[in-house]
């Protein structure tokens, strides 16, 4: 992980040091939990994410129990697809709007 990312997680996880932050980060998982998700679920991911492997998004999507789920991976997208807001924001806005009023496309 980049130094800035490590430092940010250390601070945000209220860890006294990087070693503690590393063990706290390792404990963050949806393993054993994702299969209980039954609500509509949208996974948006950038394949060029340097922090989280895209395979984790694919695994999460596969484990989610909801029948109303969607996985959108952007080949050139980075972490949170922040380098391509023009691509993912309309998709997310439309998806949320459709699901708030009960419609699905």
PyMOL commands that set and color helices and strands:
alter all, ss='L'
color gray80, all
select helices_A, chain A and resi 3-12+18-26+34-36+54-63+79-100
alter helices_A, ss='H'
color red, helices_A
select strands_A, chain A and resi 41-46+69-74
alter strands_A, ss='S'
color yellow, strands_A
deselect
rebuild
show_as cartoon
